[in-house]
Amino acid sequence: MKHPYKRDRFRTFLATHSFPVLIGYYLLFVATFSLFFSLSFFLYLTFYGNSVSNLPFLFWYSFAYLHGFQIKCSFFNSNVNSYFSIILSIGSVIFPTIFLGAFVFKFLIPSKPIFIMRKKISIFSPHDQPFNNTLGIYSYSSSPLEMINLKFQVYARIFSPRQMSYYQIRNVKLPITTDDLPVPILYVPILVTVPVGIIDKQLNNTNLEKTNKESNINYENRLLFRTANNKISLIKVGRHNFKYEQGDRCQLLLIISGKIPKLNNDFTEVHTYNLPEDIEYKRHQELLLKFIDNRVIITNWEDFDK
């Protein structure tokens, strides 16, 4: 028995492809069906002694007929040939319906992420405060529709093959220092910040516990990084040791949820980063905001994803 079962493939296909790509697939599918149908009918006419059958004409006839265009054709006069005409008639109902359904799905149901994410996430910190560092995730809404009740959650997902014959998967919820936004301002970037720890040398358990007590910070649900030669590496995810060279992998998941009042629609998005590959050890580029006539204007959008 094949496992696991995979369902809902059609809607997944619609959601993961753009509308021009879907049009291309649709035309390719209809052309393939028309070619198969016209070739079958051409062989049928040839075997039954009809010398006037024309394969290119049959192809364009079936392709046009599937989209509701009626072309005069003498090949479908007999009762036997009318069965082929019935097949085309059924296809002329099914194929346009599929196309219309894809159009409605893509343009009326949000299937693409609303938020545009910065490709890299930044880690920056003041000196002499090894457990007072910040991981910043920049994003902005690509929709002109007003949103309300934006909420943010951040998780670290660990994949570890060590000490087990199968991959262990753990999810650690990370604290964030960004407030929820009841009514975010349109086209203003949002910075979600996550407190993390950064050290420049390996800590043993005794020193780590001592540092926790001195800083008065709960380390059990935070990320801990180590820096060397201006590079950064992940060494702990909460209470779990992280060893990249031994096959451990970590993803950072940002979950954004909210509501679009004008559509009466709730939405939830999940954006994924790989750690530490998608981290840059420097402060993110600040965006310059100007308030003109109750509008917010960003003057340096080119710095959003430098």
C-alpha positions in Angstrom: 0.0 0.0 0.0 1.3 3.4 -1.0 1.6 5.8 1.9 1.0 8.6 2.7 -2.1 9.5 0.7 -1.9 12.8 -1.1 -5.2 14.6 -1.6 -6.3 18.1 -2.7 -3.7 18.1 -5.4 -5.8 20.2 -7.8 -6.3 23.1 -5.5 -2.7 22.9 -4.4 -1.7 23.1 -8.1 -3.9 26.2 -8.5 -2.6 27.9 -5.4 1.1 27.4 -6.2 1.1 28.6 -9.8 0.5 32.1 -11.2 -2.5 32.7 -13.5 -0.4 33.0 -16.7 1.3 29.7 -15.9 -2.2 28.1 -15.4 -3.3 29.5 -18.7 -0.3 27.9 -20.4 -1.0 24.5 -18.7 -4.6 24.8 -19.7 -3.8 25.4 -23.4 -1.3 22.6 -23.4 -3.8 20.2 -21.9 -6.5 21.2 -24.3 -4.1 21.0 -27.3 -3.0 17.5 -26.2 -6.6 16.4 -25.8 -7.4 17.8 -29.3 -4.4 16.1 -30.8 -5.3 12.8 -29.3 -9.0 13.1 -30.3 -8.3 14.3 -33.9 -5.6 11.6 -34.4 -8.1 8.9 -33.2 -10.9 10.2 -35.5 -8.4 10.5 -38.4 -7.4 6.9 -38.0 -11.1 5.9 -37.8 -11.9 7.8 -41.0 -8.9 6.3 -42.7 -9.7 2.7 -41.9 -13.3 3.2 -43.0 -12.2 4.5 -46.4 -12.8 8.2 -46.0 -10.1 9.8 -48.1 -11.1 13.4 -47.5 -10.2 13.4 -43.8 -7.6 16.0 -42.9 -5.6 15.7 -39.7 -4.7 19.5 -39.2 -8.3 20.4 -39.9 -9.6 17.9 -37.4 -7.2 19.2 -34.8 -8.3 22.9 -35.2 -11.9 21.8 -35.4 -11.8 19.9 -32.1 -9.7 22.7 -30.4 -12.3 25.3 -31.5 -15.3 23.2 -30.7 -14.0 22.6 -27.1 -14.3 26.4 -26.6 -17.8 26.8 -28.1 -16.9 27.8 -31.7 -19.1 26.0 -34.2 -17.3 25.1 -37.5 -19.1 23.4 -40.4 -17.8 19.8 -40.8 -19.2 17.0 -42.9 -17.4 14.3 -41.0 -19.9 14.1 -38.2 -23.0 13.4 -40.4 -23.3 9.6 -39.8 -24.6 8.0 -36.7 -21.2 6.4 -35.9 -19.3 9.7 -36.3 -21.9 11.4 -34.0 -20.3 9.6 -31.0 -17.2 11.6 -31.6 -19.3 14.8 -31.7 -20.8 13.9 -28.4 -17.4 13.6 -26.8 -16.5 17.0 -28.1 -19.8 18.4 -26.8 -19.0 17.1 -23.3 -15.5 18.5 -23.4 -16.8 21.9 -24.5 -18.7 22.0 -21.2 -16.0 20.6 -18.9 -12.9 22.5 -20.2 -14.4 26.1 -20.1 -15.8 25.3 -16.6 -12.3 24.3 -15.4 -10.9 27.5 -16.9 -13.6 29.7 -15.3 -13.1 27.9 -11.9 -9.3 28.6 -12.0 -10.1 32.2 -12.9 -12.4 32.6 -9.9 -10.0 30.8 -7.6 -7.0 32.9 -8.5 -8.7 36.3 -8.5 -11.3 36.1 -5.8 -9.7 33.8 -3.3 -6.3 34.9 -1.8 -3.9 32.1 -2.7 -0.6 34.1 -2.6 1.1 35.4 0.5 0.0 38.9 1.4 3.3 39.8 3.1 6.6 40.4 1.2 9.5 39.2 3.3 13.0 40.5 3.4 15.3 37.7 2.1 17.7 38.0 5.0 17.1 38.4 8.7 19.4 40.5 10.8 21.0 39.9 14.2 22.3 43.0 15.9 23.2 43.8 19.5 24.8 46.3 21.9 28.2 45.5 23.4 28.7 44.0 26.8 25.2 42.5 26.9 25.6 38.9 25.5 21.9 38.0 26.2 20.3 41.3 25.0 20.6 40.8 21.3 17.8 41.1 18.7 16.9 39.1 15.6 14.9 41.3 13.2 12.5 40.1 10.5 11.4 42.7 8.1 8.2 42.5 6.0 5.5 44.6 4.4 2.0 44.1 3.1 1.5 43.9 -0.6 -2.2 44.5 -0.4 -3.9 47.9 -0.5 -6.8 46.5 1.6 -6.9 47.5 5.2 -6.1 44.8 7.8 -6.9 44.5 11.5 -5.7 42.5 14.4 -2.3 41.4 13.1 -0.7 38.9 15.3 2.8 37.4 15.2 4.3 34.1 16.3 7.8 32.8 15.9 8.9 29.2 16.2 12.2 27.4 15.7 11.8 24.0 14.1 14.7 21.6 14.7 15.5 18.5 12.6 18.1 16.3 14.2 19.2 12.8 13.1 21.6 12.4 16.0 21.3 9.6 18.6 18.2 8.2 16.8 17.6 6.1 13.7 15.0 8.6 12.5 14.9 12.4 12.4 13.7 14.1 15.6 11.6 17.1 14.9 11.1 19.7 17.7 9.3 23.0 17.7 10.3 25.7 20.1 8.2 28.8 20.5 10.4 31.9 20.7 9.5 35.1 22.6 9.0 38.2 20.5 9.3 41.8 21.5 6.9 43.1 18.8 3.4 44.1 19.8 0.4 42.9 17.9 -1.0 45.6 15.5 -4.7 46.3 15.9 -4.8 48.5 12.8 -1.5 48.5 10.8 -0.7 51.4 8.5 -0.8 50.5 4.8 2.6 50.2 3.0 4.6 50.7 6.2 7.2 47.9 6.8 6.8 45.8 9.9 9.8 44.7 12.0 9.3 41.6 14.1 12.0 41.3 16.7 13.1 38.1 18.6 15.5 38.3 21.6 18.5 35.9 21.1 21.8 35.3 22.8 25.2 35.8 21.2 28.6 34.7 22.6 32.1 34.7 21.3 33.3 31.6 23.0 31.9 28.2 24.0 30.0 28.2 27.3 29.8 25.2 29.5 26.6 24.5 31.6 28.0 26.1 34.7 28.9 29.4 33.0 25.6 29.4 31.1 23.5 29.0 34.3 25.6 31.7 35.9 25.0 34.0 33.0 21.3 33.3 33.0 21.1 34.3 36.7 23.1 37.5 36.2 21.1 38.6 33.2 17.8 37.6 34.7 16.7 36.2 31.3 15.1 32.8 30.8 17.3 31.1 28.3 15.3 27.9 27.9 13.2 29.2 25.0 15.8 31.3 23.1 18.3 30.9 20.3 22.0 31.0 21.2 24.6 31.9 18.5 28.3 32.0 18.6 30.4 34.5 16.6 33.9 33.9 15.1 35.7 35.8 12.4 32.7 38.0 11.8 30.6 34.9 11.1 27.7 33.6 13.1 26.7 30.0 13.9 23.8 28.5 15.8 24.8 26.4 18.9 21.6 26.1 21.0 17.8 26.2 20.4 16.2 26.5 23.7 17.5 23.6 25.8 18.6 21.6 22.8 22.2 21.6 21.5 22.6 22.3 17.8 25.4 20.8 15.7 25.2 21.8 12.1 28.2 19.7 11.1 26.5 16.6 12.4 23.4 17.0 10.3 21.2 19.2 12.5 19.0 21.7 10.7 16.8 24.5 12.0 14.1 26.6 10.4 12.7 29.8 11.7 8.9 30.1 11.2 7.1 33.4 11.3 3.3 33.1 11.5 1.3 36.2 10.6 -2.5 36.1 11.1 -5.1 38.8 10.8 -8.4 39.8 9.2 -9.3 41.8 6.1 -12.6 43.6 7.0 -13.7 44.5 3.4 -13.4 40.9 2.3 -14.7 39.5 5.7 -11.8 37.2 5.4 -9.3 35.8 8.0 -5.9 34.9 6.9 -2.8 33.1 8.2 0.6 33.0 6.6 3.7 31.0 7.4 7.1 32.3 6.3 10.2 30.2 6.6 13.9 31.0 7.0 16.8 28.6 7.3 19.2 29.1 10.2 22.0 30.2 10.1 22.1 30.4 6.3 19.5 33.2 6.0 21.1 35.4 8.8 23.3 38.4 8.3 25.3 39.5 11.4 24.6 43.3 11.0 21.8 45.7 11.7 19.1 45.9 9.1 18.9 48.9 6.9 16.4 51.4 8.4 13.7 52.7 6.1 13.1 56.4 6.0 9.4 57.4 6.7 7.8 60.8 5.9 4.3 61.8 6.9 2.7 64.0 4.2 -1.0 64.8 4.2 -1.8 61.9 6.5 0.1 59.6 4.3 3.2 57.6 5.0 5.9 57.7 2.3 9.0 55.5 2.2 11.9 57.3 0.5 14.4 54.5 0.3 12.6 51.3 -0.7 15.7 50.2 -2.6 17.3 49.5 0.9 14.6 47.1 1.9 16.3 44.1 0.5 19.8 45.2 -0.3 
